[in-house]
Amino acid sequence: MQAAPRRVKTIYSVIASPQRLEILRILNIKGPLTYSALKTLAGFKSKKESGKFAYHLRKLVRQLLIQLNRQERKYTVTNLGRLVLNLTRQIEEQSLVESGKLYVRTSHQTMEEFNANKILQSLVKEAGMPVELAQKITSETESRLYKFQTQYLTAPLIREMVNALLVEHGMEEYRHKLTRLGMPIYDVTQLLGRAGDDGGNVESLVHQTGKAVFSEYLLLEQLPRDVADAHLNGDIHISSAGSWGLTPDTVFIDLLTVKGAGFNPKGRLTNVSMLPTPENAERAVNIVTTLASLLSREASVEITFRNFLQYLAPYCRSRTKRDLEAILVRFYEAASAALGSSGGPAITIELDQFRHDDIGRDLMEKTLEATLGAYRDFVEYTPRPDVRLLLAKPNRVEETGMLKRAAAILFNGGRIAFFSPNQRRSFLGINADVLPQEMQADNMSVLHNLSLNLPRLAYDSNQDETYLRAKLAMLIGIAGDALAARRRVIERVLKKGLLPTLGMGSEAVTSDMMPLIMNLVGLDETLGRLIRDPSTESSSMLAEKIVQTASQVAVEKSGKNERLGVAMIDEDGAARLAALDAEKYGKANTSQSLKSGYSQAPRLVLADLESQEKLNYINKLALNLAGGVSVTLDGAGDDIRSVYNLVVAAAPKLSFFKIDRTISVCRSCGSKLALNSTRCRRCKSVATVHYSTAG
């Protein structure tokens, strides 16, 4: 028993040396270090001090406070050493607290005596406040802090006190620059609780918390004040605010440009293998997978690979269809895995089989059949496929073989959108051809995560159509300024090298030609609010006027090297805008919209395709909305034939459309459930998750 006090006494004598205590601290912070690295960091730099350093090191080793890993030849702190360091820090902190002075626990896990000059420096440096005014705020803060009956202060508490004083004195601009970004403990706890239920993991959790910080940074620092206020008030909605000031939304990549140059990474991409011009089908799809993986970190909504068939077909001449399908199934699997689970962008593969060029029709059809066959297999055993297809619809009704295959894939949960040949569209419905021909580039980014709240204008207009359109013009001006400011921010991010694939890869995505597109939300609710006589003709006429006003103002606001466009697509934000309007104007006015949010892209059923009046209305919208119109068809049929009939009826009448089927998936085993089934036939679980084939 007497040996223990002697052991403790010896340990205390060892750490009584500031130099030995510093060696312990260095190893605890830096981790395992070699003899020479530890000697340098501890301040024993000359040869004359080698003996002293060796003496101190032996003392620590003998008392088992540090140990040598003989295989790696590195020293590390033992558990006993860490315990001694923790006790030492607690003793230091308590002695400081009981000294009667005011101390601050810093974010670096140290206790420092309170120094008012640091507040002054922060106000001048971070907030840009004049020195005299900063001295006044510092003096008042110091006076209040000394009245606190607390053992110690923290850096966040001091910052909160300074911000409270700035609010009292009406200095909001300085407070915005000085405020601390982050999430409350309660919100983080809730996020942790929901992560597993939503199918996320640690990566997605960290991704979401990071986005929360950058969302606050966007509203406080990057956006003009009137734009931030418009978003918070509900006049506009900014989607994906966490990445809005960091990455573009949708990226279009023409694979034929990649085919010519291969993929030659530069700069910060030096850890990525060079991929020369492909020699075979395997190499060709590997290049696309690599690009998908890299670009998934540099776009927030969608990556659209154009001319996939034209890119791949030349390498398919000597391959059998079965061989190609096996290669393409692996490609879909790898591309899906490249997205990770952090809520990144979707991957869209454009299939336009009508651009034969010098490939030949037979080879093109063979490649298309293999691509669709592989996607069918991929969809069958993938619970929720993240890879989407853009399929050019046939010009003639007789060419229905491809539509039959597409209908079967859609019925089983595949995600396919149909578009007119020679267009440049994304699965979401964005039209990259909003730019004039002379401004278009092969590879480009599109900024579009901004929606305008049309019902808000209708509520304020008191059924005055002219007033509404005047207010709409003003709102488009604010939205245009927001998108232009965002483009400048993205360009700065590109110049800093933070988007290396977009900025420095082969055939880089140009930032000179970057379409800026805003989305109209709630057109149906707006028409219902304004029109006393709800006839189809009067609704169509007013809708056309509103859309024409929006498009004309957008063109007028466009700059020399940028083009503003207006779209009607499905983006998040419709539910938020409806909820804000319900709070402002009463739930009685917005009760119908509260269920699913305001209307966005047009939604049709099979019967609508037989109405020429309805089709004329949709076509006029598409003509005026250069940014894109995404028509969604209700595909809730109980067999493949119903889906096929819907696709065949829509193909010659709509330039772009998607089929909406709700697919239920077993959360336990990943099997797709039969229509209207609530229990998995495979594992008998009742836990399900749902997704839409149009999403």
GICOR-V534838 format. One record per residue. N is the residue number from 1. SS is DSSP state (h for helix, s for strand, l for the rest). BURIAL is I if it has 16 or more other ideal C-beta (glycine too) atoms within 10 Angstrom, else O. D_FIRST is the distance of its C-alpha to the first C-alpha in Angstrom with 1 decimal. Layout:
((N,SS,BURIAL,D_FIRST) (N,SS,BURIAL,D_FIRST))
This chain:
((1,l,O,0.0) (2,h,O,3.8) (3,h,O,5.4) (4,h,O,5.8) (5,h,O,7.8) (6,h,O,9.5) (7,h,O,10.5) (8,h,O,11.8) (9,h,O,13.5) (10,h,O,15.1) (11,h,I,16.4) (12,h,O,17.9) (13,h,O,19.5) (14,h,I,20.9) (15,h,I,22.5) (16,l,O,23.7) (17,l,O,26.6) (18,h,O,29.4) (19,h,O,30.6) (20,h,I,27.4) (21,h,I,27.1) (22,h,O,30.8) (23,h,I,30.2) (24,h,I,27.7) (25,h,I,30.2) (26,h,I,33.1) (27,h,I,31.4) (28,h,O,30.5) (29,h,O,34.1) (30,h,O,36.0) (31,l,O,34.1) (32,l,O,34.0) (33,s,I,35.7) (34,l,O,36.8) (35,h,O,35.8) (36,h,O,39.2) (37,h,O,39.3) (38,h,I,35.8) (39,h,I,36.8) (40,h,O,40.0) (41,h,I,38.6) (42,l,I,35.9) (43,l,O,38.7) (44,l,I,38.5) (45,l,O,42.1) (46,l,O,43.5) (47,h,O,42.9) (48,h,O,41.8) (49,h,O,38.7) (50,h,O,37.7) (51,h,O,35.4) (52,h,O,33.5) (53,h,I,33.1) (54,h,O,31.8) (55,h,O,29.2) (56,h,I,27.9) (57,h,I,28.0) (58,h,O,25.9) (59,h,I,23.2) (60,h,I,23.0) (61,h,O,23.2) (62,h,O,20.4) (63,l,I,18.0) (64,l,O,19.4) (65,l,I,21.2) (66,s,I,24.5) (67,s,O,25.7) (68,s,O,29.0) (69,s,O,31.2) (70,l,O,33.0) (71,l,O,35.9) (72,l,O,36.8) (73,l,O,35.6) (74,s,I,34.1) (75,s,I,30.9) (76,s,O,29.3) (77,s,I,26.5) (78,l,I,23.5) (79,h,O,22.1) (80,h,O,19.2) (81,h,I,21.9) (82,h,O,23.9) (83,h,O,21.1) (84,h,I,20.6) (85,h,I,24.4) (86,h,O,24.7) (87,h,O,22.3) (88,h,O,24.1) (89,h,O,27.4) (90,h,O,26.5) (91,h,O,25.5) (92,h,O,28.7) (93,h,I,30.8) (94,h,O,29.5) (95,h,O,30.1) (96,h,I,33.6) (97,h,O,34.3) (98,l,O,33.4) (99,l,O,35.5) (100,l,O,38.6) (101,l,O,40.3) (102,l,I,41.6) (103,s,I,39.7) (104,s,I,40.6) (105,s,I,38.4) (106,l,O,40.5) (107,l,O,41.2) (108,l,O,39.3) (109,l,O,36.0) (110,l,O,35.8) (111,s,I,36.1) (112,s,O,39.1) (113,s,O,40.9) (114,l,I,44.1) (115,l,O,47.1) (116,h,I,50.5) (117,h,O,52.2) (118,h,O,50.7) (119,h,I,52.6) (120,h,I,55.7) (121,h,O,55.3) (122,h,I,54.8) (123,h,I,57.9) (124,h,I,60.0) (125,h,O,58.7) (126,l,O,58.0) (127,l,I,60.6) (128,l,O,63.2) (129,l,I,63.6) (130,l,O,65.6) (131,h,O,63.4) (132,h,O,64.9) (133,h,O,64.4) (134,h,I,60.8) (135,h,I,60.1) (136,h,O,61.4) (137,h,I,59.2) (138,h,I,56.1) (139,h,O,56.7) (140,h,O,57.1) (141,h,I,54.1) (142,h,I,51.9) (143,h,O,53.3) (144,h,O,52.4) (145,h,I,48.9) (146,l,O,47.9) (147,l,O,49.0) (148,l,O,46.3) (149,l,O,43.4) (150,l,O,40.8) (151,l,O,37.5) (152,l,I,38.7) (153,s,I,41.8) (154,s,O,42.3) (155,h,I,45.0) (156,h,O,46.7) (157,h,O,46.9) (158,h,I,48.5) (159,h,I,50.9) (160,h,O,51.8) (161,h,I,52.5) (162,h,I,54.8) (163,h,I,56.6) (164,h,O,57.2) (165,h,I,58.8) (166,h,I,60.9) (167,h,O,62.2) (168,h,O,63.0) (169,l,O,65.0) (170,l,O,66.8) (171,l,I,65.4) (172,h,O,64.9) (173,h,O,65.6) (174,h,I,62.7) (175,h,I,60.4) (176,h,I,61.3) (177,h,O,60.2) (178,h,I,57.0) (179,l,I,55.8) (180,l,O,52.7) (181,l,O,53.4) (182,l,O,51.3) (183,l,O,50.7) (184,l,O,49.3) (185,h,O,46.1) (186,h,O,48.1) (187,h,O,50.6) (188,h,O,47.9) (189,h,O,46.3) (190,h,O,49.8) (191,h,I,50.4) (192,h,O,47.3) (193,h,O,48.4) (194,h,O,51.9) (195,h,O,51.1) (196,l,O,50.6) (197,l,O,53.5) (198,l,O,55.8) (199,l,O,55.0) (200,l,I,53.2) (201,l,O,50.0) (202,h,O,47.6) (203,h,O,50.3) (204,h,I,52.8) (205,h,I,50.2) (206,h,O,49.5) (207,h,I,53.3) (208,h,I,54.1) (209,h,I,51.6) (210,h,O,53.0) (211,h,I,56.5) (212,h,I,55.7) (213,h,O,54.8) (214,h,I,58.0) (215,h,I,60.1) (216,h,I,59.1) (217,h,I,59.7) (218,h,I,63.2) (219,h,I,64.3) (220,h,I,62.9) (221,h,O,63.7) (222,h,I,65.9) (223,l,I,68.6) (224,l,O,71.3) (225,h,O,70.8) (226,h,O,73.8) (227,h,I,72.7) (228,h,I,69.2) (229,h,O,70.7) (230,h,I,73.2) (231,h,I,70.4) (232,h,O,68.3) (233,h,O,71.5) (234,l,I,72.6) (235,l,I,75.7) (236,s,I,74.3) (237,s,I,71.3) (238,s,I,69.2) (239,l,I,67.6) (240,l,I,64.5) (241,h,I,63.7) (242,h,I,60.4) (243,h,I,62.3) (244,h,I,65.6) (245,l,I,65.1) (246,l,I,63.4) (247,l,I,65.5) (248,s,I,69.0) (249,s,I,69.6) (250,s,I,71.9) (251,s,I,72.5) (252,s,I,75.5) (253,s,I,75.3) (254,s,I,78.5) (255,h,I,77.4) (256,h,O,80.6) (257,h,I,79.5) (258,h,I,76.2) (259,h,I,78.2) (260,h,O,80.3) (261,h,O,77.4) (262,l,O,74.4) (263,s,I,71.1) (264,l,O,70.0) (265,l,I,66.8) (266,l,O,66.4) (267,h,O,64.1) (268,h,O,61.0) (269,h,I,62.0) (270,l,O,61.4) (271,l,O,58.7) (272,l,I,61.4) (273,l,O,63.5) (274,l,O,67.2) (275,s,I,69.5) (276,l,O,73.0) (277,l,O,76.2) (278,l,I,75.6) (279,l,O,77.2) (280,l,O,76.8) (281,h,I,76.0) (282,h,O,72.3) (283,h,O,71.9) (284,h,I,73.9) (285,h,I,71.8) (286,h,I,68.5) (287,h,I,69.7) (288,h,I,70.3) (289,h,I,66.8) (290,h,I,65.2) (291,h,I,67.3) (292,h,I,66.3) (293,h,I,62.6) (294,h,I,62.9) (295,h,I,65.3) (296,l,I,63.2) (297,l,I,60.9) (298,l,I,64.0) (299,s,I,66.0) (300,s,I,65.2) (301,s,I,67.9) (302,s,I,69.7) (303,s,I,70.5) (304,s,I,74.0) (305,s,I,75.0) (306,s,I,78.8) (307,l,I,81.2) (308,h,I,78.8) (309,h,I,81.6) (310,h,I,83.5) (311,h,I,80.4) (312,h,I,79.5) (313,h,I,82.9) (314,h,I,83.9) (315,h,I,81.0) (316,l,I,82.0) (317,l,O,85.4) (318,l,O,84.4) (319,l,I,81.5) (320,l,O,82.1) (321,h,O,81.4) (322,h,O,78.6) (323,h,O,77.0) (324,h,I,77.2) (325,h,I,75.7) (326,h,O,72.7) (327,h,I,72.2) (328,h,I,72.6) (329,h,I,70.3) (330,h,I,67.5) (331,h,I,68.6) (332,h,I,68.4) (333,h,I,64.9) (334,h,I,63.7) (335,h,I,65.3) (336,h,I,63.7) (337,h,O,60.3) (338,h,I,60.9) (339,l,I,60.9) (340,l,I,57.3) (341,l,O,56.3) (342,l,I,56.1) (343,l,I,59.5) (344,l,I,61.4) (345,l,I,65.2) (346,s,I,67.4) (347,s,I,69.1) (348,s,I,72.9) (349,s,I,75.1) (350,s,I,78.8) (351,s,I,81.4) (352,l,I,84.9) (353,l,I,86.9) (354,l,I,90.2) (355,l,O,89.6) (356,l,O,90.7) (357,l,O,91.5) (358,l,O,92.2) (359,l,I,89.7) (360,l,O,92.2) (361,h,O,92.2) (362,h,O,91.3) (363,h,O,88.2) (364,h,I,87.2) (365,h,I,87.6) (366,h,I,85.6) (367,h,I,82.7) (368,h,I,82.9) (369,h,I,82.9) (370,h,I,79.8) (371,h,I,78.0) (372,h,I,78.8) (373,h,I,78.0) (374,h,I,74.6) (375,h,I,73.9) (376,h,I,75.0) (377,h,O,72.4) (378,h,I,69.7) (379,h,I,70.4) (380,h,O,70.5) (381,h,O,66.8) (382,l,I,65.3) (383,l,I,64.3) (384,l,I,65.2) (385,l,I,67.0) (386,l,I,66.4) (387,s,I,69.1) (388,s,I,72.6) (389,s,I,76.1) (390,s,I,79.1) (391,s,I,82.2) (392,s,I,85.7) (393,l,I,88.0) (394,l,I,91.3) (395,l,O,94.6) (396,l,O,96.5) (397,l,O,95.9) (398,l,O,96.7) (399,l,O,93.5) (400,l,I,91.3) (401,h,O,89.4) (402,h,I,86.7) (403,h,I,86.6) (404,h,O,86.2) (405,h,I,83.1) (406,h,I,81.7) (407,h,I,82.4) (408,h,I,80.5) (409,h,I,77.5) (410,h,I,77.6) (411,h,I,77.8) (412,l,I,74.6) (413,l,I,72.7) (414,l,I,73.6) (415,l,I,74.1) (416,s,I,77.5) (417,s,I,79.6) (418,s,I,83.3) (419,s,I,85.1) (420,l,O,88.5) (421,l,O,88.8) (422,l,O,88.5) (423,l,I,86.5) (424,l,I,83.1) (425,s,I,80.9) (426,l,I,77.3) (427,l,I,76.1) (428,l,I,75.4) (429,l,I,79.1) (430,l,I,78.9) (431,s,I,82.1) (432,h,I,81.4) (433,h,I,85.2) (434,h,I,85.2) (435,l,I,85.6) (436,l,O,89.1) (437,h,O,89.9) (438,h,O,89.8) (439,h,I,86.3) (440,l,I,84.7) (441,l,I,82.2) (442,l,I,81.0) (443,l,I,77.3) (444,s,I,76.5) (445,s,I,74.1) (446,s,I,75.2) (447,s,I,73.6) (448,l,I,74.4) (449,l,I,71.5) (450,s,I,73.3) (451,s,I,75.3) (452,s,I,77.9) (453,s,I,78.0) (454,h,I,81.7) (455,h,I,81.5) (456,h,I,80.1) (457,h,I,83.3) (458,h,I,85.4) (459,h,I,83.8) (460,h,O,84.6) (461,h,I,88.1) (462,l,O,89.7) (463,l,O,91.6) (464,l,O,93.0) (465,h,O,93.0) (466,h,O,94.0) (467,h,O,91.2) (468,h,I,88.7) (469,h,I,89.8) (470,h,O,89.7) (471,h,I,86.1) (472,h,I,85.3) (473,h,I,86.7) (474,h,O,84.4) (475,h,I,81.3) (476,h,I,82.2) (477,h,O,82.2) (478,h,I,78.7) (479,h,I,77.6) (480,h,I,79.4) (481,h,I,77.6) (482,h,I,74.3) (483,h,I,75.0) (484,h,I,76.4) (485,h,O,73.3) (486,h,I,71.2) (487,h,I,73.1) (488,h,O,72.5) (489,h,I,68.7) (490,h,I,68.7) (491,h,O,70.7) (492,h,O,68.1) (493,h,I,65.4) (494,h,I,67.5) (495,h,O,68.0) (496,l,O,64.3) (497,l,O,63.8) (498,l,I,61.8) (499,l,I,64.2) (500,h,I,64.6) (501,h,I,66.4) (502,h,I,69.0) (503,h,I,69.4) (504,h,I,69.0) (505,l,I,69.5) (506,l,I,72.9) (507,l,I,75.7) (508,l,I,73.5) (509,l,I,74.0) (510,s,I,76.2) (511,l,I,75.3) (512,l,O,78.8) (513,l,I,80.2) (514,l,I,77.8) (515,l,I,79.4) (516,s,I,78.2) (517,s,I,78.7) (518,s,I,78.3) (519,s,I,78.4) (520,s,I,80.5) (521,s,I,78.8) (522,l,I,80.6) (523,h,I,84.3) (524,h,I,85.1) (525,h,I,83.8) (526,h,I,85.6) (527,h,I,88.9) (528,h,O,88.4) (529,h,I,87.8) (530,h,I,90.8) (531,l,I,93.5) (532,l,O,95.5) (533,l,O,97.5) (534,l,O,94.8) (535,l,O,97.3) (536,h,O,96.1) (537,h,O,98.7) (538,h,O,97.7) (539,h,I,93.9) (540,h,I,94.6) (541,h,O,96.6) (542,h,I,94.0) (543,h,I,91.2) (544,h,O,93.2) (545,h,O,93.8) (546,h,I,90.1) (547,h,I,89.1) (548,h,I,91.9) (549,h,I,90.9) (550,h,I,87.3) (551,h,I,88.3) (552,h,O,90.9) (553,h,I,88.5) (554,h,I,85.9) (555,h,O,88.5) (556,h,O,89.6) (557,h,I,86.0) (558,l,I,85.4) (559,l,O,85.0) (560,l,O,86.6) (561,l,O,83.8) (562,l,I,82.3) (563,l,I,83.7) (564,s,I,82.6) (565,s,I,83.3) (566,s,I,83.0) (567,s,I,81.8) (568,s,I,81.3) (569,l,I,78.3) (570,l,I,75.3) (571,l,I,72.3) (572,l,O,69.5) (573,l,I,70.1) (574,h,I,73.0) (575,h,O,70.8) (576,h,I,69.1) (577,h,I,72.5) (578,h,I,73.9) (579,h,I,70.9) (580,h,I,71.3) (581,h,I,75.1) (582,h,I,74.4) (583,h,O,72.3) (584,h,O,75.0) (585,h,O,78.2) (586,l,O,77.1) (587,h,O,76.2) (588,h,O,79.7) (589,h,O,81.0) (590,h,I,78.4) (591,h,O,77.5) (592,h,O,78.9) (593,h,I,77.0) (594,h,O,73.6) (595,l,O,73.3) (596,l,O,73.2) (597,l,I,73.8) (598,l,I,77.0) (599,l,I,79.3) (600,l,I,79.0) (601,l,I,80.7) (602,l,I,83.8) (603,s,I,83.1) (604,s,I,86.0) (605,l,O,86.8) (606,h,O,89.3) (607,h,O,92.2) (608,h,I,91.7) (609,h,I,92.7) (610,h,O,96.2) (611,l,O,96.7) (612,h,O,98.4) (613,h,O,97.8) (614,h,I,94.1) (615,h,I,94.1) (616,h,O,96.2) (617,h,I,93.6) (618,h,I,90.7) (619,h,O,92.7) (620,h,I,93.6) (621,h,I,89.9) (622,h,I,89.1) (623,h,O,92.0) (624,h,I,90.9) (625,l,I,87.1) (626,l,I,86.7) (627,l,I,82.9) (628,s,I,83.1) (629,s,I,83.7) (630,l,I,81.6) (631,s,I,83.4) (632,s,I,81.3) (633,s,I,83.1) (634,s,O,81.8) (635,l,I,81.2) (636,l,O,80.0) (637,l,I,82.3) (638,l,O,81.4) (639,l,O,82.6) (640,h,O,83.0) (641,h,O,86.8) (642,h,O,86.2) (643,h,I,84.0) (644,h,I,86.5) (645,h,O,89.4) (646,h,I,87.6) (647,h,I,86.9) (648,h,I,90.5) (649,h,I,92.0) (650,h,I,89.9) (651,h,I,90.2) (652,l,O,93.8) (653,l,I,93.4) (654,l,I,90.1) (655,l,I,89.0) (656,s,I,85.2) (657,s,I,83.5) (658,s,I,80.4) (659,s,I,80.0) (660,s,I,77.5) (661,l,I,76.0) (662,s,O,72.8) (663,s,I,70.7) (664,s,I,67.9) (665,s,I,65.0) (666,s,I,62.4) (667,l,I,59.0) (668,l,O,57.3) (669,l,O,59.2) (670,l,O,61.4) (671,l,I,64.7) (672,s,I,67.7) (673,l,I,69.0) (674,l,O,72.6) (675,l,O,74.7) (676,l,O,73.9) (677,l,O,71.1) (678,l,O,67.9) (679,l,O,66.0) (680,l,I,65.2) (681,l,O,67.1) (682,l,O,64.6) (683,l,O,61.3) (684,l,O,62.6) (685,l,O,60.5) (686,l,O,62.0) (687,l,O,59.9) (688,s,O,62.4) (689,s,O,62.9) (690,s,O,66.3) (691,s,I,67.9) (692,s,I,71.5) (693,l,I,73.5) (694,l,I,75.0) (695,l,O,71.6))
